[in-house]
Amino acid sequence: NIREYDMSSVTLVNEGEYLCLDVPGLAKRKEEVMVGDKLIFSNPVPSEEPVPDGGGAQQEAVPAFAKRAKNYIGYVHQIAGERLKLRFNHTFHESRYLWNKKHDVMF
């Protein structure tokens, strides 16, 4: 099942025209991921639970607008061992801020 490769809090590595994702265990079963496959990257959504502030009091829960995840679509262009070489839309690919953030990824 390709969903076994879903990961949390990953960052991408810039390799020229590609943004790369290292996927542990992929080299052994790479026939499950193919060139052209779509991966969905999203910003992790903060927990709904209030967080203790260290003094025993509870901080406010995260506001509703901050809980919305933004999704980005990446397409597999090359597979090199456990590394997927991906391309995104121009805005995401050119924004170091976006691809340096931690994302959850769904295969």
N, CA, C and O atoms as a GROMACS GRO file, in nm:
protein
  428
    1ASN      N    1   0.084  -0.117   0.000
    1ASN     CA    2   0.000   0.000   0.000
    1ASN      C    3   0.089   0.124   0.000
    1ASN      O    4   0.173   0.140   0.089
    2ILE      N    5   0.073   0.210  -0.096
    2ILE     CA    6   0.156   0.328  -0.112
    2ILE      C    7   0.140   0.426   0.005
    2ILE      O    8   0.232   0.503   0.033
    3ARG      N    9   0.027   0.424   0.074
    3ARG     CA   10   0.004   0.513   0.188
    3ARG      C   11   0.098   0.482   0.305
    3ARG      O   12   0.109   0.562   0.397
    4GLU      N   13   0.164   0.367   0.302
    4GLU     CA   14   0.262   0.334   0.405
    4GLU      C   15   0.378   0.433   0.407
    4GLU      O   16   0.450   0.443   0.506
    5TYR      N   17   0.397   0.505   0.298
    5TYR     CA   18   0.507   0.601   0.288
    5TYR      C   19   0.470   0.740   0.340
    5TYR      O   20   0.556   0.828   0.344
    6ASP      N   21   0.344   0.762   0.379
    6ASP     CA   22   0.304   0.892   0.433
    6ASP      C   23   0.399   0.929   0.547
    6ASP      O   24   0.438   0.843   0.626
    7MET      N   25   0.437   1.058   0.555
    7MET     CA   26   0.531   1.103   0.657
    7MET      C   27   0.485   1.235   0.716
    7MET      O   28   0.407   1.309   0.656
    8SER      N   29   0.535   1.263   0.836
    8SER     CA   30   0.504   1.389   0.904
    8SER      C   31   0.631   1.470   0.926
    8SER      O   32   0.740   1.416   0.942
    9SER      N   33   0.614   1.600   0.925
    9SER     CA   34   0.721   1.695   0.957
    9SER      C   35   0.848   1.673   0.876
    9SER      O   36   0.957   1.661   0.932
   10VAL      N   37   0.833   1.669   0.744
   10VAL     CA   38   0.949   1.651   0.657
   10VAL      C   39   0.985   1.785   0.592
   10VAL      O   40   0.900   1.872   0.576
   11THR      N   41   1.111   1.799   0.555
   11THR     CA   42   1.155   1.915   0.479
   11THR      C   43   1.210   1.866   0.346
   11THR      O   44   1.254   1.751   0.334
   12LEU      N   45   1.208   1.952   0.249
   12LEU     CA   46   1.257   1.920   0.116
   12LEU      C   47   1.399   1.972   0.099
   12LEU      O   48   1.440   2.068   0.163
   13VAL      N   49   1.474   1.906   0.010
   13VAL     CA   50   1.611   1.945  -0.020
   13VAL      C   51   1.614   1.996  -0.163
   13VAL      O   52   1.563   1.931  -0.254
   14ASN      N   53   1.674   2.114  -0.183
   14ASN     CA   54   1.684   2.171  -0.317
   14ASN      C   55   1.798   2.105  -0.391
   14ASN      O   56   1.912   2.102  -0.343
   15GLU      N   57   1.769   2.053  -0.509
   15GLU     CA   58   1.870   1.991  -0.597
   15GLU      C   59   1.847   2.045  -0.738
   15GLU      O   60   1.789   1.976  -0.822
   16GLY      N   61   1.893   2.166  -0.762
   16GLY     CA   62   1.878   2.227  -0.894
   16GLY      C   63   1.733   2.249  -0.930
   16GLY      O   64   1.663   2.325  -0.862
   17GLU      N   65   1.687   2.184  -1.036
   17GLU     CA   66   1.549   2.205  -1.081
   17GLU      C   67   1.448   2.124  -1.002
   17GLU      O   68   1.328   2.136  -1.026
   18TYR      N   69   1.495   2.042  -0.908
   18TYR     CA   70   1.405   1.957  -0.830
   18TYR      C   71   1.409   1.991  -0.682
   18TYR      O   72   1.509   2.042  -0.632
   19LEU      N   73   1.299   1.963  -0.614
   19LEU     CA   74   1.295   1.959  -0.469
   19LEU      C   75   1.286   1.812  -0.434
   19LEU      O   76   1.201   1.740  -0.487
   20CYS      N   77   1.373   1.767  -0.344
   20CYS     CA   78   1.386   1.624  -0.319
   20CYS      C   79   1.335   1.585  -0.181
   20CYS      O   80   1.347   1.660  -0.084
   21LEU      N   81   1.279   1.466  -0.176
   21LEU     CA   82   1.228   1.408  -0.053
   21LEU      C   83   1.293   1.272  -0.034
   21LEU      O   84   1.286   1.187  -0.123
   22ASP      N   85   1.357   1.252   0.080
   22ASP     CA   86   1.414   1.121   0.113
   22ASP      C   87   1.308   1.036   0.180
   22ASP      O   88   1.247   1.079   0.278
   23VAL      N   89   1.287   0.916   0.127
   23VAL     CA   90   1.182   0.827   0.175
   23VAL      C   91   1.246   0.697   0.223
   23VAL      O   92   1.282   0.612   0.142
   24PRO      N   93   1.260   0.680   0.356
   24PRO     CA   94   1.320   0.557   0.408
   24PRO      C   95   1.247   0.432   0.360
   24PRO      O   96   1.124   0.427   0.364
   25GLY      N   97   1.323   0.333   0.315
   25GLY     CA   98   1.265   0.207   0.270
   25GLY      C   99   1.220   0.205   0.126
   25GLY      O  100   1.178   0.100   0.076
   26LEU      N  101   1.226   0.316   0.058
   26LEU     CA  102   1.176   0.323  -0.080
   26LEU      C  103   1.258   0.238  -0.176
   26LEU      O  104   1.202   0.176  -0.266
   27ALA      N  105   1.388   0.234  -0.158
   27ALA     CA  106   1.475   0.162  -0.251
   27ALA      C  107   1.439   0.013  -0.259
   27ALA      O  108   1.454  -0.049  -0.364
   28LYS      N  109   1.392  -0.044  -0.149
   28LYS     CA  110   1.357  -0.186  -0.147
   28LYS      C  111   1.227  -0.217  -0.219
   28LYS      O  112   1.206  -0.328  -0.267
   29ARG      N  113   1.138  -0.116  -0.225
   29ARG     CA  114   1.004  -0.139  -0.283
   29ARG      C  115   0.966  -0.026  -0.377
   29ARG      O  116   0.851   0.017  -0.378
   30LYS      N  117   1.062   0.022  -0.456
   30LYS     CA  118   1.037   0.142  -0.537
   30LYS      C  119   0.933   0.123  -0.647
   30LYS      O  120   0.887   0.221  -0.705
   31GLU      N  121   0.896  -0.002  -0.676
   31GLU     CA  122   0.793  -0.022  -0.779
   31GLU      C  123   0.657   0.031  -0.733
   31GLU      O  124   0.566   0.045  -0.814
   32GLU      N  125   0.643   0.061  -0.603
   32GLU     CA  126   0.517   0.115  -0.553
   32GLU      C  127   0.503   0.263  -0.582
   32GLU      O  128   0.391   0.314  -0.588
   33VAL      N  129   0.614   0.334  -0.600
   33VAL     CA  130   0.612   0.476  -0.633
   33VAL      C  131   0.668   0.490  -0.774
   33VAL      O  132   0.774   0.436  -0.804
   34MET      N  133   0.598   0.562  -0.859
   34MET     CA  134   0.638   0.571  -1.000
   34MET      C  135   0.651   0.716  -1.044
   34MET      O  136   0.590   0.806  -0.986
   35VAL      N  137   0.732   0.738  -1.147
   35VAL     CA  138   0.742   0.870  -1.208
   35VAL      C  139   0.601   0.912  -1.251
   35VAL      O  140   0.528   0.835  -1.313
   36GLY      N  141   0.566   1.035  -1.219
   36GLY     CA  142   0.432   1.086  -1.251
   36GLY      C  143   0.336   1.082  -1.134
   36GLY      O  144   0.231   1.145  -1.139
   37ASP      N  145   0.371   1.007  -1.028
   37ASP     CA  146   0.283   1.002  -0.911
   37ASP      C  147   0.272   1.139  -0.847
   37ASP      O  148   0.365   1.219  -0.852
   38LYS      N  149   0.157   1.164  -0.788
   38LYS     CA  150   0.128   1.291  -0.721
   38LYS      C  151   0.142   1.271  -0.571
   38LYS      O  152   0.091   1.174  -0.515
   39LEU      N  153   0.212   1.364  -0.504
   39LEU     CA  154   0.223   1.366  -0.359
   39LEU      C  155   0.159   1.494  -0.310
   39LEU      O  156   0.171   1.600  -0.373
   40ILE      N  157   0.091   1.486  -0.198
   40ILE     CA  158   0.025   1.602  -0.140
   40ILE      C  159   0.100   1.642  -0.014
   40ILE      O  160   0.111   1.565   0.081
   41PHE      N  161   0.152   1.765  -0.014
   41PHE     CA  162   0.223   1.820   0.100
   41PHE      C  163   0.130   1.919   0.168
   41PHE      O  164   0.064   1.999   0.101
   42SER      N  165   0.125   1.914   0.300
   42SER     CA  166   0.043   2.011   0.374
   42SER      C  167   0.119   2.060   0.495
   42SER      O  168   0.203   1.990   0.552
   43ASN      N  169   0.087   2.184   0.534
   43ASN     CA  170   0.144   2.237   0.657
   43ASN      C  171   0.080   2.162   0.772
   43ASN      O  172  -0.042   2.146   0.774
   44PRO      N  173   0.158   2.115   0.868
   44PRO     CA  174   0.096   2.049   0.983
   44PRO      C  175   0.002   2.146   1.054
   44PRO      O  176   0.034   2.264   1.072
   45VAL      N  177  -0.114   2.095   1.093
   45VAL     CA  178  -0.213   2.177   1.162
   45VAL      C  179  -0.190   2.165   1.311
   45VAL      O  180  -0.177   2.054   1.362
   46PRO      N  181  -0.184   2.279   1.384
   46PRO     CA  182  -0.163   2.273   1.529
   46PRO      C  183  -0.274   2.194   1.598
   46PRO      O  184  -0.387   2.185   1.549
   47SER      N  185  -0.240   2.139   1.711
   47SER     CA  186  -0.335   2.063   1.791
   47SER      C  187  -0.450   2.150   1.839
   47SER      O  188  -0.432   2.270   1.860
   48GLU      N  189  -0.566   2.091   1.856
   48GLU     CA  190  -0.683   2.162   1.908
   48GLU      C  191  -0.673   2.179   2.060
   48GLU      O  192  -0.742   2.263   2.118
   49GLU      N  193  -0.588   2.101   2.123
   49GLU     CA  194  -0.578   2.102   2.269
   49GLU      C  195  -0.508   2.227   2.320
   49GLU      O  196  -0.409   2.270   2.260
   50PRO      N  197  -0.558   2.289   2.429
   50PRO     CA  198  -0.485   2.399   2.491
   50PRO      C  199  -0.351   2.346   2.544
   50PRO      O  200  -0.341   2.230   2.583
   51VAL      N  201  -0.251   2.432   2.544
   51VAL     CA  202  -0.117   2.392   2.584
   51VAL      C  203  -0.085   2.452   2.720
   51VAL      O  204  -0.108   2.571   2.741
   52PRO      N  205  -0.032   2.371   2.816
   52PRO     CA  206   0.006   2.428   2.946
   52PRO      C  207   0.116   2.531   2.926
   52PRO      O  208   0.205   2.513   2.842
   53ASP      N  209   0.111   2.640   3.003
   53ASP     CA  210   0.210   2.746   2.987
   53ASP      C  211   0.332   2.728   3.077
   53ASP      O  212   0.416   2.818   3.084
   54GLY      N  213   0.344   2.618   3.146
   54GLY     CA  214   0.459   2.592   3.233
   54GLY      C  215   0.429   2.625   3.378
   54GLY      O  216   0.492   2.570   3.468
   55GLY      N  217   0.336   2.715   3.402
   55GLY     CA  218   0.299   2.752   3.538
   55GLY      C  219   0.173   2.680   3.583
   55GLY      O  220   0.116   2.714   3.686
   56GLY      N  221   0.130   2.581   3.508
   56GLY     CA  222   0.011   2.505   3.542
   56GLY      C  223  -0.115   2.557   3.475
   56GLY      O  224  -0.213   2.483   3.464
   57ALA      N  225  -0.115   2.682   3.430
   57ALA     CA  226  -0.232   2.738   3.362
   57ALA      C  227  -0.236   2.690   3.217
   57ALA      O  228  -0.133   2.651   3.161
   58GLN      N  229  -0.353   2.692   3.158
   58GLN     CA  230  -0.369   2.652   3.018
   58GLN      C  231  -0.368   2.775   2.929
   58GLN      O  232  -0.435   2.874   2.959
   59GLN      N  233  -0.293   2.770   2.819
   59GLN     CA  234  -0.298   2.877   2.719
   59GLN      C  235  -0.421   2.855   2.633
   59GLN      O  236  -0.478   2.746   2.630
   60GLU      N  237  -0.462   2.961   2.563
   60GLU     CA  238  -0.576   2.949   2.473
   60GLU      C  239  -0.545   2.851   2.361
   60GLU      O  240  -0.430   2.838   2.319
   61ALA      N  241  -0.648   2.785   2.313
   61ALA     CA  242  -0.632   2.698   2.195
   61ALA      C  243  -0.600   2.784   2.073
   61ALA      O  244  -0.625   2.904   2.074
   62VAL      N  245  -0.545   2.723   1.971
   62VAL     CA  246  -0.508   2.793   1.848
   62VAL      C  247  -0.634   2.846   1.780
   62VAL      O  248  -0.733   2.773   1.770
   63PRO      N  249  -0.633   2.972   1.732
   63PRO     CA  250  -0.752   3.026   1.663
   63PRO      C  251  -0.789   2.944   1.540
   63PRO      O  252  -0.703   2.881   1.477
   64ALA      N  253  -0.917   2.944   1.505
   64ALA     CA  254  -0.966   2.862   1.394
   64ALA      C  255  -0.894   2.889   1.264
   64ALA      O  256  -0.864   2.794   1.191
   65PHE      N  257  -0.866   3.017   1.230
   65PHE     CA  258  -0.802   3.046   1.102
   65PHE      C  259  -0.662   2.986   1.093
   65PHE      O  260  -0.614   2.957   0.983
   66ALA      N  261  -0.596   2.966   1.206
   66ALA     CA  262  -0.460   2.912   1.206
   66ALA      C  263  -0.460   2.760   1.191
   66ALA      O  264  -0.354   2.701   1.171
   67LYS      N  265  -0.575   2.697   1.199
   67LYS     CA  266  -0.584   2.551   1.192
   67LYS      C  267  -0.600   2.499   1.050
   67LYS      O  268  -0.593   2.379   1.027
   68ARG      N  269  -0.623   2.588   0.956
   68ARG     CA  270  -0.646   2.544   0.818
   68ARG      C  271  -0.514   2.505   0.754
   68ARG      O  272  -0.419   2.584   0.753
   69ALA      N  273  -0.507   2.386   0.700
   69ALA     CA  274  -0.386   2.340   0.632
   69ALA      C  275  -0.388   2.389   0.488
   69ALA      O  276  -0.494   2.397   0.425
   70LYS      N  277  -0.272   2.421   0.436
   70LYS     CA  278  -0.256   2.458   0.295
   70LYS      C  279  -0.190   2.340   0.226
   70LYS      O  280  -0.086   2.292   0.272
   71ASN      N  281  -0.248   2.294   0.118
   71ASN     CA  282  -0.193   2.179   0.045
   71ASN      C  283  -0.114   2.224  -0.076
   71ASN      O  284  -0.150   2.322  -0.143
   72TYR      N  285  -0.006   2.152  -0.104
   72TYR     CA  286   0.077   2.175  -0.222
   72TYR      C  287   0.095   2.040  -0.290
   72TYR      O  288   0.115   1.938  -0.224
   73ILE      N  289   0.089   2.039  -0.422
   73ILE     CA  290   0.101   1.916  -0.499
   73ILE      C  291   0.239   1.909  -0.562
   73ILE      O  292   0.284   2.002  -0.629
   74GLY      N  293   0.306   1.795  -0.540
   74GLY     CA  294   0.434   1.770  -0.604
   74GLY      C  295   0.424   1.645  -0.689
   74GLY      O  296   0.353   1.551  -0.653
   75TYR      N  297   0.493   1.644  -0.802
   75TYR     CA  298   0.491   1.529  -0.892
   75TYR      C  299   0.630   1.467  -0.898
   75TYR      O  300   0.730   1.537  -0.906
   76VAL      N  301   0.634   1.334  -0.894
   76VAL     CA  302   0.761   1.262  -0.901
   76VAL      C  303   0.814   1.269  -1.044
   76VAL      O  304   0.746   1.231  -1.139
   77HIS      N  305   0.937   1.320  -1.058
   77HIS     CA  306   1.002   1.328  -1.189
   77HIS      C  307   1.114   1.226  -1.203
   77HIS      O  308   1.140   1.178  -1.313
   78GLN      N  309   1.180   1.194  -1.092
   78GLN     CA  310   1.287   1.094  -1.094
   78GLN      C  311   1.289   1.023  -0.960
   78GLN      O  312   1.248   1.077  -0.857
   79ILE      N  313   1.337   0.899  -0.963
   79ILE     CA  314   1.355   0.821  -0.841
   79ILE      C  315   1.500   0.775  -0.839
   79ILE      O  316   1.547   0.710  -0.932
   80ALA      N  317   1.570   0.810  -0.730
   80ALA     CA  318   1.712   0.774  -0.716
   80ALA      C  319   1.731   0.710  -0.579
   80ALA      O  320   1.752   0.779  -0.480
   81GLY      N  321   1.723   0.578  -0.576
   81GLY     CA  322   1.734   0.507  -0.448
   81GLY      C  323   1.618   0.542  -0.357
   81GLY      O  324   1.503   0.513  -0.389
   82GLU      N  325   1.648   0.605  -0.244
   82GLU     CA  326   1.544   0.645  -0.150
   82GLU      C  327   1.505   0.793  -0.166
   82GLU      O  328   1.431   0.847  -0.084
   83ARG      N  329   1.554   0.856  -0.271
   83ARG     CA  330   1.527   0.999  -0.294
   83ARG      C  331   1.431   1.017  -0.411
   83ARG      O  332   1.454   0.966  -0.521
   84LEU      N  333   1.323   1.090  -0.386
   84LEU     CA  334   1.230   1.129  -0.492
   84LEU      C  335   1.263   1.271  -0.534
   84LEU      O  336   1.278   1.359  -0.450
   85LYS      N  337   1.275   1.292  -0.664
   85LYS     CA  338   1.298   1.425  -0.719
   85LYS      C  339   1.164   1.476  -0.770
   85LYS      O  340   1.104   1.418  -0.860
   86LEU      N  341   1.120   1.586  -0.710
   86LEU     CA  342   0.985   1.636  -0.731
   86LEU      C  343   0.985   1.773  -0.796
   86LEU      O  344   1.081   1.849  -0.786
   87ARG      N  345   0.874   1.804  -0.863
   87ARG     CA  346   0.849   1.938  -0.916
   87ARG      C  347   0.714   1.982  -0.863
   87ARG      O  348   0.620   1.903  -0.853
   88PHE      N  349   0.705   2.111  -0.830
   88PHE     CA  350   0.584   2.174  -0.780
   88PHE      C  351   0.548   2.290  -0.873
   88PHE      O  352   0.616   2.314  -0.973
   89ASN      N  353   0.440   2.361  -0.840
   89ASN     CA  354   0.411   2.480  -0.920
   89ASN      C  355   0.523   2.581  -0.899
   89ASN      O  356   0.598   2.572  -0.802
   90HIS      N  357   0.533   2.674  -0.989
   90HIS     CA  358   0.643   2.770  -0.990
   90HIS      C  359   0.654   2.847  -0.858
   90HIS      O  360   0.765   2.867  -0.808
   91THR      N  361   0.542   2.890  -0.803
   91THR     CA  362   0.542   2.969  -0.680
   91THR      C  363   0.604   2.891  -0.564
   91THR      O  364   0.688   2.944  -0.492
   92PHE      N  365   0.562   2.767  -0.547
   92PHE     CA  366   0.617   2.684  -0.438
   92PHE      C  367   0.764   2.655  -0.462
   92PHE      O  368   0.847   2.667  -0.372
   93HIS      N  369   0.796   2.615  -0.583
   93HIS     CA  370   0.933   2.574  -0.615
   93HIS      C  371   1.032   2.688  -0.596
   93HIS      O  372   1.145   2.665  -0.553
   94GLU      N  373   0.991   2.809  -0.627
   94GLU     CA  374   1.081   2.924  -0.616
   94GLU      C  375   1.085   2.986  -0.477
   94GLU      O  376   1.166   3.075  -0.452
   95SER      N  377   0.998   2.941  -0.387
   95SER     CA  378   0.991   3.001  -0.254
   95SER      C  379   1.066   2.918  -0.151
   95SER      O  380   1.014   2.818  -0.100
   96ARG      N  381   1.188   2.960  -0.120
   96ARG     CA  382   1.268   2.890  -0.019
   96ARG      C  383   1.191   2.882   0.113
   96ARG      O  384   1.201   2.782   0.184
   97TYR      N  385   1.116   2.987   0.145
   97TYR     CA  386   1.039   2.987   0.270
   97TYR      C  387   0.942   2.869   0.273
   97TYR      O  388   0.933   2.800   0.375
   98LEU      N  389   0.870   2.844   0.165
   98LEU     CA  390   0.771   2.737   0.164
   98LEU      C  391   0.834   2.599   0.171
   98LEU      O  392   0.790   2.516   0.250
   99TRP      N  393   0.938   2.573   0.091
   99TRP     CA  394   0.990   2.437   0.092
   99TRP      C  395   1.085   2.410   0.207
   99TRP      O  396   1.122   2.294   0.230
  100ASN      N  397   1.127   2.512   0.279
  100ASN     CA  398   1.209   2.490   0.399
  100ASN      C  399   1.123   2.461   0.522
  100ASN      O  400   1.176   2.418   0.625
  101LYS      N  401   0.992   2.485   0.514
  101LYS     CA  402   0.904   2.457   0.626
  101LYS      C  403   0.883   2.306   0.637
  101LYS      O  404   0.903   2.231   0.542
  102LYS      N  405   0.844   2.264   0.755
  102LYS     CA  406   0.809   2.122   0.775
  102LYS      C  407   0.668   2.098   0.721
  102LYS      O  408   0.576   2.176   0.745
  103HIS      N  409   0.654   1.988   0.649
  103HIS     CA  410   0.524   1.951   0.590
  103HIS      C  411   0.493   1.806   0.623
  103HIS      O  412   0.582   1.726   0.650
  104ASP      N  413   0.365   1.776   0.621
  104ASP     CA  414   0.321   1.637   0.621
  104ASP      C  415   0.305   1.600   0.475
  104ASP      O  416   0.264   1.683   0.394
  105VAL      N  417   0.337   1.475   0.440
  105VAL     CA  418   0.326   1.433   0.300
  105VAL      C  419   0.241   1.307   0.292
  105VAL      O  420   0.256   1.213   0.371
  106MET      N  421   0.150   1.308   0.195
  106MET     CA  422   0.060   1.195   0.173
  106MET      C  423   0.082   1.144   0.031
  106MET      O  424   0.077   1.220  -0.065
  107PHE      N  425   0.107   1.015   0.019
  107PHE     CA  426   0.131   0.953  -0.112
  107PHE      C  427  -0.001   0.910  -0.172
  107PHE      O  428  -0.003   0.855  -0.283
   0.00000   0.00000   0.00000
